[in-house]
Every structure is written in C-alpha cells, then in structure tokens.
Amino acid sequence: MINNPSAIDDIADAEQIRVLFYASNRMVHAPLNKIIDLIKNDVQRDLLSALAEYKEATDKRIETMQKLIDELQSLSQSQKQIDLRNETQCRSPITRTGLNCLQQQKKKSKKVF
C-alpha cells in the first residue's frame, strides 16, 4: 500500500478508500464502498416500492377492464337473444305484430351509427 497516494487509482485495496463528511459541526469519515452499498440498497428499496405500487395500480386497472369486458359480453349475449326473439316473431305470418316488426327493422336499417 502506498502511504501518500496521488490518485484513487494508486490505491490497491478499495477498502482503504474513505470519504470525509462534514455535518452538524462535526467531521465524520466512512469507507466509500460502504457508502455506495447504502446508496444502492436505498435506491433498490425505492425502486421496488415504486414497482410494487405500479403493479398494484395496473392489477386494479386490469381487474376493472375485465369486469367491463364481462359486462359488455353479457349485454351482447342478451342483445343477441332479444334480436333472435324479435326475428322469430317477425317470421310469423303477416299479422299486426309481423307488420310492426318489419317497420322496426326498416327504422333500424335507416339509422347510421
């Protein structure tokens, strides 16, 4: 080990690198690699926390979307059943109901979505 290194590169043992801090009218020194480890752990904890919150919010959105999809599918199924029922009623011999069905179908075909 060099007694008076002129650069950090001259120090062979990374454990020997220390950092000097001044806080609250006091001087404190600590090993650089330990400080880096503390900062790394702190950043990892913050990132994991943010990721967990993001995942939770995303899961809630997915759950909400799935409920909406299920609701739309059930409404679509109900509408298909109603349309099928109306179609079978309209196939009956031309009666007052049959004429009404034909008029309703013409109105529906004129609507533009």
Chimera marker file (.cmm) of the C-alpha trace (Angstrom):
<marker_set name="trace">
<marker id="1" x="0.000" y="0.000" z="0.000" r="1" g="1" b="0" radius="0.5"/>
<marker id="2" x="1.188" y="3.484" z="-0.819" r="1" g="1" b="0" radius="0.5"/>
<marker id="3" x="1.465" y="5.905" z="2.111" r="1" g="1" b="0" radius="0.5"/>
<marker id="4" x="0.711" y="9.067" z="0.166" r="1" g="1" b="0" radius="0.5"/>
<marker id="5" x="-1.232" y="8.152" z="-2.959" r="1" g="1" b="0" radius="0.5"/>
<marker id="6" x="-1.703" y="10.899" z="-5.519" r="1" g="1" b="0" radius="0.5"/>
<marker id="7" x="-4.862" y="9.356" z="-7.010" r="1" g="1" b="0" radius="0.5"/>
<marker id="8" x="-7.510" y="6.803" z="-6.096" r="1" g="1" b="0" radius="0.5"/>
<marker id="9" x="-6.130" y="4.567" z="-8.868" r="1" g="1" b="0" radius="0.5"/>
<marker id="10" x="-2.903" y="4.248" z="-6.877" r="1" g="1" b="0" radius="0.5"/>
<marker id="11" x="-4.742" y="2.538" z="-4.004" r="1" g="1" b="0" radius="0.5"/>
<marker id="12" x="-4.730" y="-1.229" z="-4.451" r="1" g="1" b="0" radius="0.5"/>
<marker id="13" x="-7.239" y="-2.063" z="-1.712" r="1" g="1" b="0" radius="0.5"/>
<marker id="14" x="-10.679" y="-0.485" z="-2.240" r="1" g="1" b="0" radius="0.5"/>
<marker id="15" x="-11.417" y="-0.927" z="1.467" r="1" g="1" b="0" radius="0.5"/>
<marker id="16" x="-8.815" y="1.746" z="2.183" r="1" g="1" b="0" radius="0.5"/>
<marker id="17" x="-10.741" y="4.494" z="0.344" r="1" g="1" b="0" radius="0.5"/>
<marker id="18" x="-12.573" y="6.630" z="2.873" r="1" g="1" b="0" radius="0.5"/>
<marker id="19" x="-14.814" y="9.654" z="2.460" r="1" g="1" b="0" radius="0.5"/>
<marker id="20" x="-14.894" y="12.627" z="4.804" r="1" g="1" b="0" radius="0.5"/>
<marker id="21" x="-18.269" y="14.203" z="5.650" r="1" g="1" b="0" radius="0.5"/>
<marker id="22" x="-18.984" y="17.407" z="7.485" r="1" g="1" b="0" radius="0.5"/>
<marker id="23" x="-22.414" y="17.666" z="9.112" r="1" g="1" b="0" radius="0.5"/>
<marker id="24" x="-23.776" y="19.359" z="12.233" r="1" g="1" b="0" radius="0.5"/>
<marker id="25" x="-20.405" y="20.942" z="13.007" r="1" g="1" b="0" radius="0.5"/>
<marker id="26" x="-18.748" y="17.522" z="13.044" r="1" g="1" b="0" radius="0.5"/>
<marker id="27" x="-16.387" y="15.693" z="10.731" r="1" g="1" b="0" radius="0.5"/>
<marker id="28" x="-17.106" y="12.024" z="10.053" r="1" g="1" b="0" radius="0.5"/>
<marker id="29" x="-15.307" y="9.592" z="7.772" r="1" g="1" b="0" radius="0.5"/>
<marker id="30" x="-16.616" y="6.342" z="6.312" r="1" g="1" b="0" radius="0.5"/>
<marker id="31" x="-15.470" y="3.715" z="3.792" r="1" g="1" b="0" radius="0.5"/>
<marker id="32" x="-16.515" y="4.632" z="0.249" r="1" g="1" b="0" radius="0.5"/>
<marker id="33" x="-17.671" y="1.110" z="-0.669" r="1" g="1" b="0" radius="0.5"/>
<marker id="34" x="-19.993" y="1.010" z="2.383" r="1" g="1" b="0" radius="0.5"/>
<marker id="35" x="-21.493" y="4.366" z="1.407" r="1" g="1" b="0" radius="0.5"/>
<marker id="36" x="-22.044" y="3.089" z="-2.129" r="1" g="1" b="0" radius="0.5"/>
<marker id="37" x="-23.692" y="-0.072" z="-0.735" r="1" g="1" b="0" radius="0.5"/>
<marker id="38" x="-26.023" y="2.031" z="1.441" r="1" g="1" b="0" radius="0.5"/>
<marker id="39" x="-26.995" y="4.238" z="-1.500" r="1" g="1" b="0" radius="0.5"/>
<marker id="40" x="-27.505" y="1.200" z="-3.740" r="1" g="1" b="0" radius="0.5"/>
<marker id="41" x="-29.741" y="-0.505" z="-1.157" r="1" g="1" b="0" radius="0.5"/>
<marker id="42" x="-31.735" y="2.697" z="-0.671" r="1" g="1" b="0" radius="0.5"/>
<marker id="43" x="-32.268" y="3.124" z="-4.422" r="1" g="1" b="0" radius="0.5"/>
<marker id="44" x="-33.250" y="-0.544" z="-4.812" r="1" g="1" b="0" radius="0.5"/>
<marker id="45" x="-35.766" y="-0.258" z="-1.975" r="1" g="1" b="0" radius="0.5"/>
<marker id="46" x="-37.268" y="2.887" z="-3.537" r="1" g="1" b="0" radius="0.5"/>
<marker id="47" x="-37.471" y="1.260" z="-6.969" r="1" g="1" b="0" radius="0.5"/>
<marker id="48" x="-39.041" y="-1.921" z="-5.605" r="1" g="1" b="0" radius="0.5"/>
<marker id="49" x="-41.578" y="0.138" z="-3.676" r="1" g="1" b="0" radius="0.5"/>
<marker id="50" x="-42.460" y="2.163" z="-6.777" r="1" g="1" b="0" radius="0.5"/>
<marker id="51" x="-42.668" y="-1.012" z="-8.852" r="1" g="1" b="0" radius="0.5"/>
<marker id="52" x="-44.983" y="-2.649" z="-6.307" r="1" g="1" b="0" radius="0.5"/>
<marker id="53" x="-47.272" y="0.401" z="-6.328" r="1" g="1" b="0" radius="0.5"/>
<marker id="54" x="-47.275" y="0.455" z="-10.136" r="1" g="1" b="0" radius="0.5"/>
<marker id="55" x="-48.049" y="-3.282" z="-10.276" r="1" g="1" b="0" radius="0.5"/>
<marker id="56" x="-50.906" y="-2.875" z="-7.802" r="1" g="1" b="0" radius="0.5"/>
<marker id="57" x="-52.394" y="0.017" z="-9.794" r="1" g="1" b="0" radius="0.5"/>
<marker id="58" x="-52.006" y="-1.948" z="-13.030" r="1" g="1" b="0" radius="0.5"/>
<marker id="59" x="-53.684" y="-5.007" z="-11.495" r="1" g="1" b="0" radius="0.5"/>
<marker id="60" x="-56.618" y="-2.832" z="-10.391" r="1" g="1" b="0" radius="0.5"/>
<marker id="61" x="-56.937" y="-1.407" z="-13.914" r="1" g="1" b="0" radius="0.5"/>
<marker id="62" x="-56.828" y="-4.903" z="-15.424" r="1" g="1" b="0" radius="0.5"/>
<marker id="63" x="-59.488" y="-6.091" z="-12.977" r="1" g="1" b="0" radius="0.5"/>
<marker id="64" x="-61.715" y="-3.119" z="-13.838" r="1" g="1" b="0" radius="0.5"/>
<marker id="65" x="-61.225" y="-3.697" z="-17.562" r="1" g="1" b="0" radius="0.5"/>
<marker id="66" x="-62.048" y="-7.402" z="-17.157" r="1" g="1" b="0" radius="0.5"/>
<marker id="67" x="-65.275" y="-6.528" z="-15.327" r="1" g="1" b="0" radius="0.5"/>
<marker id="68" x="-66.214" y="-4.128" z="-18.138" r="1" g="1" b="0" radius="0.5"/>
<marker id="69" x="-65.424" y="-6.755" z="-20.786" r="1" g="1" b="0" radius="0.5"/>
<marker id="70" x="-67.530" y="-9.346" z="-18.949" r="1" g="1" b="0" radius="0.5"/>
<marker id="71" x="-70.389" y="-6.865" z="-18.638" r="1" g="1" b="0" radius="0.5"/>
<marker id="72" x="-70.205" y="-5.988" z="-22.330" r="1" g="1" b="0" radius="0.5"/>
<marker id="73" x="-70.157" y="-9.665" z="-23.277" r="1" g="1" b="0" radius="0.5"/>
<marker id="74" x="-73.236" y="-10.366" z="-21.158" r="1" g="1" b="0" radius="0.5"/>
<marker id="75" x="-75.006" y="-7.353" z="-22.690" r="1" g="1" b="0" radius="0.5"/>
<marker id="76" x="-74.035" y="-8.540" z="-26.153" r="1" g="1" b="0" radius="0.5"/>
<marker id="77" x="-75.372" y="-12.011" z="-25.349" r="1" g="1" b="0" radius="0.5"/>
<marker id="78" x="-78.627" y="-10.502" z="-24.060" r="1" g="1" b="0" radius="0.5"/>
<marker id="79" x="-78.951" y="-8.349" z="-27.175" r="1" g="1" b="0" radius="0.5"/>
<marker id="80" x="-78.402" y="-11.398" z="-29.402" r="1" g="1" b="0" radius="0.5"/>
<marker id="81" x="-81.164" y="-13.250" z="-27.553" r="1" g="1" b="0" radius="0.5"/>
<marker id="82" x="-83.505" y="-10.267" z="-27.915" r="1" g="1" b="0" radius="0.5"/>
<marker id="83" x="-82.685" y="-9.970" z="-31.622" r="1" g="1" b="0" radius="0.5"/>
<marker id="84" x="-83.269" y="-13.700" z="-32.103" r="1" g="1" b="0" radius="0.5"/>
<marker id="85" x="-86.612" y="-13.477" z="-30.295" r="1" g="1" b="0" radius="0.5"/>
<marker id="86" x="-87.641" y="-10.487" z="-32.419" r="1" g="1" b="0" radius="0.5"/>
<marker id="87" x="-86.557" y="-12.283" z="-35.581" r="1" g="1" b="0" radius="0.5"/>
<marker id="88" x="-88.668" y="-15.334" z="-34.761" r="1" g="1" b="0" radius="0.5"/>
<marker id="89" x="-91.662" y="-13.095" z="-34.041" r="1" g="1" b="0" radius="0.5"/>
<marker id="90" x="-91.204" y="-11.325" z="-37.370" r="1" g="1" b="0" radius="0.5"/>
<marker id="91" x="-91.183" y="-14.643" z="-39.240" r="1" g="1" b="0" radius="0.5"/>
<marker id="92" x="-94.701" y="-15.401" z="-38.090" r="1" g="1" b="0" radius="0.5"/>
<marker id="93" x="-97.424" y="-14.977" z="-40.701" r="1" g="1" b="0" radius="0.5"/>
<marker id="94" x="-98.054" y="-11.349" z="-41.501" r="1" g="1" b="0" radius="0.5"/>
<marker id="95" x="-100.121" y="-10.077" z="-38.685" r="1" g="1" b="0" radius="0.5"/>
<marker id="96" x="-100.208" y="-6.850" z="-36.847" r="1" g="1" b="0" radius="0.5"/>
<marker id="97" x="-97.059" y="-7.941" z="-34.924" r="1" g="1" b="0" radius="0.5"/>
<marker id="98" x="-95.335" y="-9.017" z="-38.138" r="1" g="1" b="0" radius="0.5"/>
<marker id="99" x="-96.016" y="-5.640" z="-39.734" r="1" g="1" b="0" radius="0.5"/>
<marker id="100" x="-94.684" y="-3.823" z="-36.670" r="1" g="1" b="0" radius="0.5"/>
<marker id="101" x="-91.509" y="-5.923" z="-36.817" r="1" g="1" b="0" radius="0.5"/>
<marker id="102" x="-90.984" y="-5.046" z="-40.469" r="1" g="1" b="0" radius="0.5"/>
<marker id="103" x="-91.470" y="-1.352" z="-39.716" r="1" g="1" b="0" radius="0.5"/>
<marker id="104" x="-89.000" y="-1.516" z="-36.810" r="1" g="1" b="0" radius="0.5"/>
<marker id="105" x="-86.429" y="-3.286" z="-38.975" r="1" g="1" b="0" radius="0.5"/>
<marker id="106" x="-86.735" y="-0.574" z="-41.615" r="1" g="1" b="0" radius="0.5"/>
<marker id="107" x="-86.210" y="2.114" z="-38.948" r="1" g="1" b="0" radius="0.5"/>
<marker id="108" x="-83.131" y="0.291" z="-37.623" r="1" g="1" b="0" radius="0.5"/>
<marker id="109" x="-81.637" y="-0.038" z="-41.088" r="1" g="1" b="0" radius="0.5"/>
<marker id="110" x="-82.058" y="3.718" z="-41.686" r="1" g="1" b="0" radius="0.5"/>
<marker id="111" x="-80.113" y="4.626" z="-38.523" r="1" g="1" b="0" radius="0.5"/>
<marker id="112" x="-76.460" y="5.410" z="-39.112" r="1" g="1" b="0" radius="0.5"/>
<marker id="113" x="-74.032" y="4.654" z="-36.284" r="1" g="1" b="0" radius="0.5"/>
<link id1="1" id2="2" r="1" g="1" b="0" radius="0.2"/>
<link id1="2" id2="3" r="1" g="1" b="0" radius="0.2"/>
<link id1="3" id2="4" r="1" g="1" b="0" radius="0.2"/>
<link id1="4" id2="5" r="1" g="1" b="0" radius="0.2"/>
<link id1="5" id2="6" r="1" g="1" b="0" radius="0.2"/>
<link id1="6" id2="7" r="1" g="1" b="0" radius="0.2"/>
<link id1="7" id2="8" r="1" g="1" b="0" radius="0.2"/>
<link id1="8" id2="9" r="1" g="1" b="0" radius="0.2"/>
<link id1="9" id2="10" r="1" g="1" b="0" radius="0.2"/>
<link id1="10" id2="11" r="1" g="1" b="0" radius="0.2"/>
<link id1="11" id2="12" r="1" g="1" b="0" radius="0.2"/>
<link id1="12" id2="13" r="1" g="1" b="0" radius="0.2"/>
<link id1="13" id2="14" r="1" g="1" b="0" radius="0.2"/>
<link id1="14" id2="15" r="1" g="1" b="0" radius="0.2"/>
<link id1="15" id2="16" r="1" g="1" b="0" radius="0.2"/>
<link id1="16" id2="17" r="1" g="1" b="0" radius="0.2"/>
<link id1="17" id2="18" r="1" g="1" b="0" radius="0.2"/>
<link id1="18" id2="19" r="1" g="1" b="0" radius="0.2"/>
<link id1="19" id2="20" r="1" g="1" b="0" radius="0.2"/>
<link id1="20" id2="21" r="1" g="1" b="0" radius="0.2"/>
<link id1="21" id2="22" r="1" g="1" b="0" radius="0.2"/>
<link id1="22" id2="23" r="1" g="1" b="0" radius="0.2"/>
<link id1="23" id2="24" r="1" g="1" b="0" radius="0.2"/>
<link id1="24" id2="25" r="1" g="1" b="0" radius="0.2"/>
<link id1="25" id2="26" r="1" g="1" b="0" radius="0.2"/>
<link id1="26" id2="27" r="1" g="1" b="0" radius="0.2"/>
<link id1="27" id2="28" r="1" g="1" b="0" radius="0.2"/>
<link id1="28" id2="29" r="1" g="1" b="0" radius="0.2"/>
<link id1="29" id2="30" r="1" g="1" b="0" radius="0.2"/>
<link id1="30" id2="31" r="1" g="1" b="0" radius="0.2"/>
<link id1="31" id2="32" r="1" g="1" b="0" radius="0.2"/>
<link id1="32" id2="33" r="1" g="1" b="0" radius="0.2"/>
<link id1="33" id2="34" r="1" g="1" b="0" radius="0.2"/>
<link id1="34" id2="35" r="1" g="1" b="0" radius="0.2"/>
<link id1="35" id2="36" r="1" g="1" b="0" radius="0.2"/>
<link id1="36" id2="37" r="1" g="1" b="0" radius="0.2"/>
<link id1="37" id2="38" r="1" g="1" b="0" radius="0.2"/>
<link id1="38" id2="39" r="1" g="1" b="0" radius="0.2"/>
<link id1="39" id2="40" r="1" g="1" b="0" radius="0.2"/>
<link id1="40" id2="41" r="1" g="1" b="0" radius="0.2"/>
<link id1="41" id2="42" r="1" g="1" b="0" radius="0.2"/>
<link id1="42" id2="43" r="1" g="1" b="0" radius="0.2"/>
<link id1="43" id2="44" r="1" g="1" b="0" radius="0.2"/>
<link id1="44" id2="45" r="1" g="1" b="0" radius="0.2"/>
<link id1="45" id2="46" r="1" g="1" b="0" radius="0.2"/>
<link id1="46" id2="47" r="1" g="1" b="0" radius="0.2"/>
<link id1="47" id2="48" r="1" g="1" b="0" radius="0.2"/>
<link id1="48" id2="49" r="1" g="1" b="0" radius="0.2"/>
<link id1="49" id2="50" r="1" g="1" b="0" radius="0.2"/>
<link id1="50" id2="51" r="1" g="1" b="0" radius="0.2"/>
<link id1="51" id2="52" r="1" g="1" b="0" radius="0.2"/>
<link id1="52" id2="53" r="1" g="1" b="0" radius="0.2"/>
<link id1="53" id2="54" r="1" g="1" b="0" radius="0.2"/>
<link id1="54" id2="55" r="1" g="1" b="0" radius="0.2"/>
<link id1="55" id2="56" r="1" g="1" b="0" radius="0.2"/>
<link id1="56" id2="57" r="1" g="1" b="0" radius="0.2"/>
<link id1="57" id2="58" r="1" g="1" b="0" radius="0.2"/>
<link id1="58" id2="59" r="1" g="1" b="0" radius="0.2"/>
<link id1="59" id2="60" r="1" g="1" b="0" radius="0.2"/>
<link id1="60" id2="61" r="1" g="1" b="0" radius="0.2"/>
<link id1="61" id2="62" r="1" g="1" b="0" radius="0.2"/>
<link id1="62" id2="63" r="1" g="1" b="0" radius="0.2"/>
<link id1="63" id2="64" r="1" g="1" b="0" radius="0.2"/>
<link id1="64" id2="65" r="1" g="1" b="0" radius="0.2"/>
<link id1="65" id2="66" r="1" g="1" b="0" radius="0.2"/>
<link id1="66" id2="67" r="1" g="1" b="0" radius="0.2"/>
<link id1="67" id2="68" r="1" g="1" b="0" radius="0.2"/>
<link id1="68" id2="69" r="1" g="1" b="0" radius="0.2"/>
<link id1="69" id2="70" r="1" g="1" b="0" radius="0.2"/>
<link id1="70" id2="71" r="1" g="1" b="0" radius="0.2"/>
<link id1="71" id2="72" r="1" g="1" b="0" radius="0.2"/>
<link id1="72" id2="73" r="1" g="1" b="0" radius="0.2"/>
<link id1="73" id2="74" r="1" g="1" b="0" radius="0.2"/>
<link id1="74" id2="75" r="1" g="1" b="0" radius="0.2"/>
<link id1="75" id2="76" r="1" g="1" b="0" radius="0.2"/>
<link id1="76" id2="77" r="1" g="1" b="0" radius="0.2"/>
<link id1="77" id2="78" r="1" g="1" b="0" radius="0.2"/>
<link id1="78" id2="79" r="1" g="1" b="0" radius="0.2"/>
<link id1="79" id2="80" r="1" g="1" b="0" radius="0.2"/>
<link id1="80" id2="81" r="1" g="1" b="0" radius="0.2"/>
<link id1="81" id2="82" r="1" g="1" b="0" radius="0.2"/>
<link id1="82" id2="83" r="1" g="1" b="0" radius="0.2"/>
<link id1="83" id2="84" r="1" g="1" b="0" radius="0.2"/>
<link id1="84" id2="85" r="1" g="1" b="0" radius="0.2"/>
<link id1="85" id2="86" r="1" g="1" b="0" radius="0.2"/>
<link id1="86" id2="87" r="1" g="1" b="0" radius="0.2"/>
<link id1="87" id2="88" r="1" g="1" b="0" radius="0.2"/>
<link id1="88" id2="89" r="1" g="1" b="0" radius="0.2"/>
<link id1="89" id2="90" r="1" g="1" b="0" radius="0.2"/>
<link id1="90" id2="91" r="1" g="1" b="0" radius="0.2"/>
<link id1="91" id2="92" r="1" g="1" b="0" radius="0.2"/>
<link id1="92" id2="93" r="1" g="1" b="0" radius="0.2"/>
<link id1="93" id2="94" r="1" g="1" b="0" radius="0.2"/>
<link id1="94" id2="95" r="1" g="1" b="0" radius="0.2"/>
<link id1="95" id2="96" r="1" g="1" b="0" radius="0.2"/>
<link id1="96" id2="97" r="1" g="1" b="0" radius="0.2"/>
<link id1="97" id2="98" r="1" g="1" b="0" radius="0.2"/>
<link id1="98" id2="99" r="1" g="1" b="0" radius="0.2"/>
<link id1="99" id2="100" r="1" g="1" b="0" radius="0.2"/>
<link id1="100" id2="101" r="1" g="1" b="0" radius="0.2"/>
<link id1="101" id2="102" r="1" g="1" b="0" radius="0.2"/>
<link id1="102" id2="103" r="1" g="1" b="0" radius="0.2"/>
<link id1="103" id2="104" r="1" g="1" b="0" radius="0.2"/>
<link id1="104" id2="105" r="1" g="1" b="0" radius="0.2"/>
<link id1="105" id2="106" r="1" g="1" b="0" radius="0.2"/>
<link id1="106" id2="107" r="1" g="1" b="0" radius="0.2"/>
<link id1="107" id2="108" r="1" g="1" b="0" radius="0.2"/>
<link id1="108" id2="109" r="1" g="1" b="0" radius="0.2"/>
<link id1="109" id2="110" r="1" g="1" b="0" radius="0.2"/>
<link id1="110" id2="111" r="1" g="1" b="0" radius="0.2"/>
<link id1="111" id2="112" r="1" g="1" b="0" radius="0.2"/>
<link id1="112" id2="113" r="1" g="1" b="0" radius="0.2"/>
</marker_set>
